[in-house]
Amino acid sequence: MNLDNYEPVAVRLDRWLKQAADAGHQPRVITSLEHYQGDHVVVRAELWLDDVLIATGLAEEVRGSSHITKGNHVEVAETSSVGRALANAGLAGSDPSKRPTREEMTKAQGYAPQGGAQRPQAGPGEASPAQMGKIRALSKSLGKLPPANLDGLSKRDASDLIEKLIAESQAAPAQEDPF
């Protein structure tokens, strides 16, 4: 996976704002906190052209679920929700298969924001960042939230859960991305 193949939210947002203004529209982005309890947050983004709502996006984050969300999970969720709304409005990058933003791919792969391979290390017996990322991705593909105790899973429990989610995804009909 090459992060250079994915656009950052800021690039997509800038392109949308310029295109809308050039077309004579007044673009607006409105974000709202839909849920905030404990370490869990859900943010909704709305894209408006003049007085018409053209797309929405939702994103959820859990504080400390990755090295990226240790201290700024609300900001990460807000940025992700804007990225989802832009993708839903058709700004998924030049290649539609690259619907995720660079920020989402960075988080999914456990890379540092600069693209370096600074992966956090799991302690002995703890689920690895790769296992946790796989669980999150599989859960999302099934339209589910990952388990609340994800950070506390053992390697064995994480492997078992991954196998269960894979079996469930193979048995389930393909779903559209719920976010």
Order of alpha helices (4+ residues) and beta strands (2+ residues): alpha-beta-beta-beta-alpha-alpha-alpha-alpha
